[in-house]
Amino acid sequence: MSEMYFLQKCIISAEDAKGSYSQMSNLDIDPTTKEMYINMLTDLTKHLHYLNDRFNYLKKQNPPE
């Protein structure tokens, strides 16, 4: 299996986790926990940016035949 395959899997999983963190940050919980989820969401957004950039780079290097 290729790097692009695993990148797609990672992107899908990270998007799912991002949605969950976003929902958890909106729950009626203590401020410290809310801040933790927001920070995790911020970090995951940065990771997704890298994953998407890498995926798009590989896609341009290996166009479908």
Secondary structure by P-SEA (a helix, b strand, c coil): ccaaaaaaaaaaaaaaaaaaaaaaaaccccaaaaaaaaaaaaaaaaaaaaaaaaaaaaaaacccc
